[in-house]
Amino acid sequence: MSDKWAERQVRVMVDCGVSLANAQAAVAFALRRLPQNADPETYVLPAALLEQNVADPALVQDARADFYQQDHVPATYKRILDARPVP
């Protein structure tokens, strides 16, 4: 069930203009958090899982590390993340 669901979700997102890599990453995010035996068509992630304090330095560092590890993110974007103005 989840394979067909995932394919359908990726197809719809791509049709809406989302890049293939971003669509696949979004679906993978949802499937990683889906409880075992849950139906992806009806399951809703708990709000507490989605709400995070974006000012928390530990979360910022975790997001930064995750961003750098993503194969679908071009190296240019990775360099931009830590770019500093030239004095």
C-alpha positions as CSV (number, residue, x, y, z in Angstrom):
1,M,0.0,0.0,0.0
2,S,2.6,2.5,1.0
3,D,4.6,2.0,-2.3
4,K,1.6,2.9,-4.4
5,W,0.8,5.7,-2.1
6,A,4.3,7.1,-2.3
7,E,4.4,6.9,-6.1
8,R,1.1,8.7,-6.3
9,Q,2.2,11.4,-3.9
10,V,5.4,12.0,-5.8
11,R,3.6,12.1,-9.1
12,V,1.1,14.7,-7.8
13,M,3.8,16.9,-6.3
14,V,5.8,16.8,-9.5
15,D,2.7,17.7,-11.5
16,C,2.3,20.7,-9.1
17,G,5.8,22.0,-9.9
18,V,7.8,20.4,-7.0
19,S,11.1,19.1,-8.0
20,L,11.4,15.3,-8.1
21,A,14.1,15.3,-5.4
22,N,12.0,17.5,-3.1
23,A,8.9,15.4,-3.7
24,Q,10.8,12.2,-2.9
25,A,12.3,13.7,0.2
26,A,8.9,14.8,1.5
27,V,7.4,11.4,0.9
28,A,10.4,9.7,2.6
29,F,9.9,12.1,5.6
30,A,6.2,11.1,5.9
31,L,7.0,7.4,5.5
32,R,9.8,7.4,8.1
33,R,7.3,8.8,10.7
34,L,4.4,6.6,9.8
35,P,3.7,4.1,12.6
36,Q,3.9,0.4,11.6
37,N,0.6,-0.8,10.1
38,A,-0.8,2.7,9.7
39,D,-2.5,3.7,6.5
40,P,-0.7,6.6,4.9
41,E,-4.0,7.6,3.3
42,T,-5.6,8.4,6.6
43,Y,-2.8,8.8,9.2
44,V,-2.2,12.4,10.5
45,L,1.1,13.2,12.1
46,P,0.7,14.5,15.7
47,A,1.1,18.3,15.9
48,A,3.8,17.9,18.6
49,L,5.9,16.1,16.1
50,L,5.7,19.0,13.6
51,E,6.0,21.8,16.1
52,Q,9.6,22.7,17.0
53,N,11.3,25.8,18.4
54,V,13.2,27.0,15.4
55,A,15.4,29.1,17.6
56,D,16.7,26.1,19.5
57,P,20.5,25.9,18.6
58,A,20.5,22.1,18.8
59,L,17.7,21.9,16.3
60,V,19.4,24.4,14.0
61,Q,22.6,22.3,14.1
62,D,20.7,19.1,13.5
63,A,19.0,20.6,10.5
64,R,22.3,22.0,9.2
65,A,23.9,18.5,9.4
66,D,20.9,16.9,7.7
67,F,21.0,19.5,4.9
68,Y,24.6,18.8,4.2
69,Q,24.1,15.1,4.1
70,Q,21.3,15.2,1.4
71,D,22.5,14.0,-1.9
72,H,19.8,15.9,-3.8
73,V,21.0,19.3,-2.5
74,P,23.5,20.8,-5.0
75,A,26.9,21.8,-3.5
76,T,26.2,25.4,-4.5
77,Y,23.3,25.6,-2.0
78,K,25.5,24.0,0.7
79,R,28.1,26.7,0.2
80,I,25.4,29.4,0.3
81,L,24.2,28.2,3.7
82,D,27.5,29.3,5.4
83,A,28.4,32.1,3.1
84,R,29.7,35.3,4.7
85,P,30.0,38.8,3.2
86,V,33.4,39.6,1.8
87,P,35.0,42.4,4.0
